[in-house]
Structures are given as structure tokens and as C-alpha cells.
């Protein structure tokens, strides 16, 4: 067994030195300051008690440091996965209840098991079924739903719903009950965080602060909002005025927790756990690969599955919620100079200290402040201009993206992502079932062949070159068969037909039967079938069949070689535009 493959810590730990440890510790302090409010906020978003977010930010970070391959990825609760957790559990139990918490723990364990098994069996490719437009649309719609769901905390009202329509109706119906002190706290925190994101860094730089320190201070602005509003809530006893606070948070480290063994609950959460696993993996790998490329490093997607699986198992067994790699935290970790996954382990120590000593103060934290933190954070997820860009480039991808957005907004996150995946697969099958092909001719005086409809080329009346621009498999085999026979019917002088195959990476059994049928039908019509530019792996498979021995024509190394052999005695040649 390759232990270094399954335990990436063995790759970097032997060379770990004092300078790396210093860089990692500095990054860990900064990430810890950022992770504390995010952990609390995302637990609130998931409908869980605040301390669950803290629990999900201790053991998962340590386990990822052991099993993960990204040097700078920061694992923990994230907005989209928290929303998906809430959507999965809402039909089963009341938010915050023991049954609800048990469901979140089970989701983390199930997700961990699924991710680990996918990693062991190298199934990371399954995430490729989530196309970029679908992921972009899903994250955009999720960001909108998340922001809308937090408005109830800003206004201090009761509201519920799992999609934009139900949330909007509930909010409108409860606006009359707005709590003014809560609104002032929430709005103030929201405006401060927006100002911090857009104006604080330039202001600090103009004041003489260096660019990097100014950037770090800007990233940790939520801590200041939390400190100020917590202090105000404590001094003014805002809980007596109807302001909802986080409340008592258990002090101490998380204890070992066993997931529910209720088979019915496992079955109910199976689809949700799979979707959370795949979406979390795609988000995490995207961030990890982007940051690794900046340092000319690389990550192993299959091992990342194991790393994220271990992190989620750690979250579940320590009473936490599903986790994955977070974009904003990872970027901060990267910018702060983290050099190895040990930075995450050091951050876990910081979170552990917070659960031991800071929980009494957290009790006075207004929920409106956490809601403002979430709203500002998810605005980076919303990318509505992507709709226009996708529309201009690909109408089919736009359709999948729009369907994902609409269903996520008006129905549920699960419906949106499932519809997007099914549409992506369906559109792929449709596109590849009608492969592009073109009759090509020789560019005069060269060995190059181009589409007769796009270039001025030489043609021979008795020889036709048909370039196939797609792999051949069951979905498009019959389409190619019909295209070839239609071409033969339109060329009465045709004696030689060459299939030019530079883009054919696969010929499956169904396509092989179609090629055999094309060969026999052309032979009956007095036309020989030839192949050119067949790739090595495709030729290797064809040699294991009787097709080549029955082929009426030849297999040419290049199209130019076929041109020389088949048109050498043919005249006259004709030019077409």
C-alpha cells in the first residue's frame, strides 16, 4: 500500500521546519479570527445551535491536515452546504430540536462515508457530471435564497420557508412585527460589513497601513462587528427588548457522538447526503486547484475525497455538521502565508480555545449580527451576469443554468441541483448524438484538409473525404450511418469514401456494428470505405475484431496519404469555394 498516497502528511511533514511553522501559525491566527463568526453564522443558517458550528471546526480541520492534499484549503462549515443541510432536515424535525441536531450529525457521517468510499474507489470523476453552468447557477440561486432567509433575523420577526417564494410570503406577512432594536443592530452591522468590504482597505492604505495588513484587517472586520454588538447587547440588556441573542453556548470541547442507527432516517437522508457530498467536493476542489496553481503545486482529487470524507466523519462523530473547503477562508489562509495543512490544525486549536473560554461572551451575541455576516458573505456567490455570458456562448448550457436557478429559487435546492445534472447529461447526449461532420478537401499546394463550406479547396469527383468530429458510441452510431448513406446517394460518381477520424477517441460496440453496416452497404453500392488518422487506442481495439479484415478499403496514416493514393490517377481535379 502506498501510505504517502493515503496519508499526504507523510509527504510534507519530514521537511517541516521552523519557518514553515511560523508562517502556518500566523495564518492560523488570522483564519481562526475569521472562522469563529463564520462557524456560528453557518450553524444558524443550517437551523442548528451556534456551538454546532464550532464543533464542526475543530476535529475536521485536524483530520483534513492528515488526509488532505491542498496546502492552503481551509475546511469548515460553508454557506451552500449549510443551506442544503437545512433543506434536508426541515421536513423531518423542528429546527434546533434534538432530532434536528441528530439529523445534522447523521448527514455529516453519511457524507463522510460517501466521500471516503468515492475516494478509495477513485470516483472523483462523478463530480464532472456537474457542469460549470449548473454549479454557477446553483450557487447563485443558493446565495439569493440564503440572503433572503436571513432577513427574518435582521427584522427580528418569525418567518420560514425553503425557497424564495415561501420565504418572501412569510416575510411580507410578518413585517408588522418588526423589532426596532433588532433592526437597528442588524442594519448597522450590515452597513458596517458592506463598508468594510468595499471601502475599509483603501481607507487603511491611505492612512499609512501596508497593503497586506490592510487586507487582513478588512477580512477580519466581522470580528469587530461581533465584539461591538455583543457589548451593546450586554450593556443595554437588549434581550429584554425582544432582541434574539445566540444564548447559552455549552462550554468545553465536543464529546464523542454516535450517529443515529435508525435505518429509516438513513434512507430519508441518503439523497441529500449524496448531493451535499458532491456539491461540497466540487466547491472544495475548485478552490484547492485554483490556489495550488498559484504556487505551482497540485492536488489529488481522489485523495481530496478521502480528506473531505475524513473531515466530515470527524464532524459527525464530534457532534458537528457537514463541512467542506470554504472559498473566503482558504483565500485568507493563502494570503496570510500558510505553507502546509498544519495551518488548519493550528486553527483547530484556536477554535478549541474559543469553545473553552469565549462561550460566555458569545451568549450575548445578537443573531442579527450573524445574519448580517451571512448576507455579506454570500453576496460573493451571486453571479447574475453569468447568465448573459452563458446565453451568448451556448443556448443549451444557458437552459441548464436557468432551470437550475429557477427550480432552486421556487422549489428547493435539491430539485435545482438534480434538474441541472439531468439537463446537463441530457443535453450532452443530445449534442453528441448528432456529431458534427464535414466533407473536407485539400487546400491547394499543402497537405492540409479543410471544410469545403469554409475554404477554397481541391476535390475529386470520385473520392470524398468525410471528417467525423466526435467519438462514436451508441447514441450517435445510427446518425453517422444515415449521414454516410445520404452522402453516397448525393454523389453518383463516388467510388472511394474516406472517414477522417482525428477527433474519434472511442468506437464502442454499437458504433463498430454501424461501421460494419456502412462498409457492407457501400460495398453493395460499388464504393470502397477507407479510414484515415485513426488514433492508436482506437486502432488497437479495431485490430481485436474482424472489421479490418472485412474492410473494403484501407487504413491510411494521414489524410494526405489517402489523397495521394486514391486521387493519383484521377482527373480532372476541381476547385470549390
N, C-alpha and C positions, 0 to 999 in steps of 0.2 A: 504494500500500500504506500502511496506517495503522501507521507504525512504533511509535507510542506504544501501540498495542494489543498488538503482539508484543514490545515492549521496554518494559515498565512502568517501568523505571528512568528513562526519559525524562520520566515524569510527576512524579517527586518529586526527582530529582537537581538540576534547575535551582534549586530553592528550598532546597537542603540547606545548613544553616548550622552555626555552631559549637555552638550549644545542642543541636541535634539530634545532632551528632556526639558530644558529651559524654554525652548520655543513652544513645546506642547503644553507646558503648564501655563504660560501666558495666554495661549489660545483658549485653554480650558477655562480660565477665569472669566474671559470675555463671553464665551459661549454659555457658561453657567448663568451669568447675569441675564443673558437673553433667554435661556431655556426655562428659567423659573416662571416668568409670567406666561410664556407660551404653553408650558405644561398645564398650568392652572386654567388658562383660557380654553385650550382644546379639550380638556376634560369637561368643562362647562358646555362647550359646543356639542360634545357627544352625549350630553344629558347625564353625566356622571359627577359624583362628588369631586371637589377640586384635588384632593390628595391622590386620587387615582392617576392623574396626570404626572404627579411627582414620582409615584411608584413606577410608572412606565418609563422613567428617565434615569433609572439607576442601573439595575441589572442588565437591561437590554444594551446599554452603552458598553458595558464591560464585555458581554458576550460578543458583540459585534467587533470589538477590538481584537478578540481571539480569532474569529472566523471570517471577518470581512476583508476584502482586498483593496478597498479605497483608502487612501492615506488621509483624506480630509472629510469624508462623509460624516455628517452628524445625525445620528439616529434618535428618534423620539416620536412623540405624538405630532401629527401634522393635520392641517385643516381638512383636506379632502377625505382622508381615511377616518377622521373623527365624524364627519358628516355621514359617511357610509355606515359607520358603526351605529350612529343614532337612527338612521333609516332602517337598519336591520333589526334593531331592538325595540323600536317604538310600537310595532304591532303586538309584541309579546309581553311587555310589562311597563309599569309606570316609570318614567324617568327618575333615576336616583334611588329606586327601591332596591332591596337586597337581590330580588330576582333579576332586575335590570343589570346590576353590577356583576352578578354571576354570569349573565349572558355575555357581557363585555369580556370578562376573563376567558370564557369559553371561546369566543371569537378569536382572541389573541392566540390561544393554544392551537385551535384548528388552523388558523393562518400559518402559525409556525410549523406545524406538521406538514401542511401542503407545500410550503416553500422549501422546507428541507428535503422532502421527497422529490420535488421537481429538480432541486439541485443535484441530489445524488444520482438521479437518472438523466441528468443533463437535458432538462426540458425547458431551458430558458427561451428557446425559440418560440414557445407558445405565446409569449408576450408580443411577438411580431404580428399577431392577428389584431392587435390594437393599433390601427394606423394612426399616423400623426394627426390628421384632421379630426379623427374621432376623439383622441386623447385631448387635443386642444379644445374641441367643442365641449367635452365633458367637464374639463377643468374650468372653463369659462362659465358654464351654466352652474356648476357647483359653487363657484365663487359668488355668483349672484344670489343663489339660494342661501348660502352661509351668511352673507351680509344681511339679507332680509330677515333671517331667523334671529339675528342678534338685536334687531331694532326693539324687540319687546323689553330687553334689558336696558336699553338706552332710555325708553319712555317709562320704565317701571310698571309695565302692565302685564296681564296674563294673555298669552297668545300661543297658538300651537299650529302645527301643520308640517307636512313633509315635502311640500312643493311650493312654488311661488304663488300659485293661486290660493291655496288654503291658508298659507301664511299671510298673504295680503288681506284676505277676507277677515281673518281673525284679528289682525292689527287694526283695521278700519273699525271693526266693531267694538274695540276696547280703548280707542284713543281718548274717549271721555274720562277714563280712569287714570290718565297720565299723572304720575307722581312728580311734582315740580322739582324737589331736591334731587331726585334721581336723574331727571332730565338735565339739570344743570351740571351734575357730576359727569354724566355720560357725554354730553355735548362738549363740555370743557376738555375732557380727556381726548375726545375725538379730534377737536380742533388743534390741540397741542401736538398730537401724534402726526396729524397731516402737516402741520407747520414744520415739525422736526424732520419729517421725511423729505420735504421739498426745500426748506429754507435754512435749517439749522446748520448744516455743513458749510454752505457758503458764508454764513454769518460768523461761524467759528474761525474759518480761514481768514476772513477779513479782520478778525480780532487778534490775529497772530498765532493761532493754533495750527500746528502742522497738518498736512492733508490726511495722513493715516490716523493720528489721534482724533481728528475731527470726524473722520468716517466711523471710527469705533464708538465715539460718544453719541453720534447720531443713531447708530444701530441699537444702543442701549437706552435710548430715550424712554421706552416703555417702563423701565425700572423707575425712573423719576416720576412718571405719571402714577405708578402704583404707590410709591412712597408718599407722595403729596396727598393723594385721595384717601389713602389709608389713614394718614394722620388726621385729615379733616374729618373723616367719618368717626374716628375715635374721640377727637376733641369735642365735636358737636353732637355726639351720640345720634348719628343720623338713622340708626336702626329704629329709634323710637319715632321717627318721622316717616316711616314706611320705606326707607331705602334698603334694598335687599343686599346683604353682605354675604361673603363666602361662608362665614360661620365657623364653628369649631372644626379644626382640622386635626386629626389624630397625630400625635407627636411620636416620633420614633421611626425606625426602619421598618420596611414592609416584612411581613412574615410569609412563610411558605404557604401557598394556597393551592388547593387541588381543584381542578375544574369539575363542573357538574358531569355526572356519568349518565344523565338522562338521555337515552338513545333518541327519544322523540325530539328533544331540543337540538341534538347534534344534526338530525335530519333537517330541521327547520332552518338552521343557520348555515348549512353546507354551501348553498349557492352564494350567500352573502360573503362567507369566509373566502371562497374562491375568488370572487370579484375583488375583495379587499386585497388579497394576496397579489393578484395580477396587476391591479392598478398601482399598489404600493411599490411593487417591484419595478414597473416601468418608470415611475417617477424617480425612484431611487437610482436606478441605473443611468437614467438620463443625466441626472445631476452629477453622479460619480464619474461618468465618462467625460463630461464637459470639463470638470475640474482637473481630472487626471491628464487630459490633453494639454492643459496649460503648462504642466510640468514635465511633459513628455513621459508620463507614466501610463500604465494601463491597468484595467481591472478585468477580472474574470467573471462574466455574467453568471455562469453556472455556480461558481463559488459564492457570488453575491447572494444567490438564492439561499444557500446554506447559512450565510452570515445573517441575512434578514430573518430566516427561519429560526435561528438560534435566538435572535433578539426578541422575536415575538413569543417564543416559548418562555424566555426569561420574563417577559412582561406578564404573561398569563400566570405563571407559577409564583410570581411575586405580587399578585393582586392588581396588575396594571391593565392596560387597554392595548389594542393593536397599534403597532408603530411601523415607521419606515424612515428612509432618509429624507430630511427636510431641506428644501432649497435655500431659504434665507439663512438658516443656521449653518449650513455647510459652506455657504459663501463667506459668512463671517469667520468661520473656523479657518477657511483657506486664507482669507485676507489677514487674519491675525497671526499667521505664520505656522500653523500646525504642520508637522512633518510626518507624523505617524498616527495610526489609530489609537495610540496611547493617550492622545489628547481627549478622546471620548471617554476613556476610563477615568482620567483625572476629572473631567466634568461630572461624571457619575459620583465621584467623591464629594464634589461641591454640592450636588443636589441632595446627597445623603445628609450632609451637614445642615442643609436648609430644612430638611424634614425633622431633624433633631432639635434645632434651635430657633427656627423662624416661624414655625406654625402658629404660635400665639398671636403674632402680629398679623399673619395672613387672615385670621378670623375677621378682622375689621376691614378687609379689602372689599370695596363695592363691586358687585357683579357688573355694574355699568362700565367700570374701567376695563375689566376683562373683555367685555363686549366691544368696546372701542378698539382695543388691541387687535381683536379678531378682524373687525371690519377693515381696519387699515392694512392688516397683513394680507387679506385675501384680495384686495384691490389689484395686487400684482398678478393674480391669477386670471383676471378678466381681460381677454384679448378679443374684443368685438371686431376690430379691423381685420382680424384673420379671416373673417367671413368674406370680406371683399377680395382679399388676396387669393383665397381658395377659389372663389367664383370665377375670377379672371383666368386662373390657371386650369382648373378642372371642374367641370359641372358635376361629374359623378361624385368626386370627393366632397364637393360643397353639399350635395344632397345628404351624404352620410353625416357630415358635420352638423348640418342644420337639424336633421332628425334627432341626433344625439342631444343637441341643445334644447330643442322644443320638448322632447319627452322628459328630459331631466327637470326642466322648469315646471312642466304642467302635470307630470305624473310622479316619477321617483328617480333617484339616482340609479337604481338597479335597472329599471326599464330603459333609461337613457343609454347606459353603457352596453347592455345586451343588444339593444336595437342597433347601436353603432357598429358593434362587432359583426352582427349578422349582415348588416348592409355592406360593410367593407368586404366581407367574404363573398357575398352575393355579387357585388359589383366587380370584384376581381374575377370571379368565374365567368361573368358575362363578357368582360373585356377580353379575357384570354380564350374564350370560346369562339371568338371571331378574330383570329390573328391577322395582323396586317401582313400583306404580301404584295409584292410589286414585280412586274416584268422589268428586267434590267437589260441594258445594252452597254457596249463598250464605248468608253469615252475615247474619241479618235486619238490615235498615237500614244495611248497609255495602256496599262494593264488594269485600269480601274473600271468598275461597272456601276452604273447608277440608274435610278428610276427613269423610265422612258418619259414619264409625265413631267419630270422636273429638269431634265438635262438634255442637251443635244448629243445623241449617242448613235452608234452604228448598230444595225440589226441585220439578221439574216432570215429570210422568209421561211427557211426550213428548220431553223433551230431557235428555240425560245428558252430564255433563262428566267426562271421564276424564283425570286428570293423570298424565303419564309422568315418572318421576323418574330417568331415566338417558338418556345418549346412545344413539342407535340405530345398531347396527352388526351385522355378520354373525352374531355369536354370540347376539344376542337378538331378531333380527328375527322369526323364526318364533314365539317366545314371545309377542311383542306381538300378532301376528296371531291366535293362538289366544285370547288374553285378550279381544281386542275381539269376536271372534265369539261367545265364551261369554257375554259381557255382553249382546250383541244377542239371543241366544237366551233369556236370562232376563228380558228387558224387552219383552213383547208389544206395548206401546203406543208403543215407541220410534220416533221419526221423525227426530230430529236427534241426531247424536253429535259432540261436540266433543273433540278431542285437545288438552289443555292442555299446552304444551311449554316451560315456563320453564327446565327443567333439561336440555333437549336441546341439547347443544353440537355435535353431529355427527349427520349422517344419511349413512351410506355407501351404496354402490350396492346392496348386498343389502337394506338397510333400505328404500331407495327402492322396490325391487320389491315388498317386503311392503306398503308404504303403497299402492302402486298396486293390489295384490291386495285389500287391505282396502276401498279405495274402490269397486272393481268389485263385490265380494261384498255390501257394504252397499247399493249401488245396486240390485242384484238383489233385495234384501230390502225395498226401499222406504224405506231410511234414507239420509239425506244425511250426508256426512262433512265436518266443519269443522276448522279449526286455529285456535289462538289462542296469543298470546305466543311467536311463533316468533322466535328471535334473528336478528339481521341477517346474520351469516355463513351461517347455515343457509338463510335465505330467499334469499340471493344464489345459492347453489348450486341450490336448487329452481327458481329462475327460469331456469336454464340447461337445464331439462328440460321435457318435455311434461306433467309431473304436474299443475301448477297449472291448465293449460287443461282437463284432464280431471276435475278435482276436482268432485265433485257439489255441494259446499257452498262456503263462503267461508273466507277467511283474515282473522281478526279481530285487531286490535291488542292488545286486552285481553280477558280472560275476562268482565269485566263488560259490555263492549260486545257480546259474543256473547250474554250473558244477556238484555240489553235487546232485541236484535234477534230472538232466537229464542223468547223467552217472553212478549213484549209482549202477544200476543193469546191466550196460553194461559191457561186457568183450569180448575180451581182449582189454586193452588199448595198444597203440603203441607209441613208441618214434620216433621222426623225428629230424633231424639236421636242 
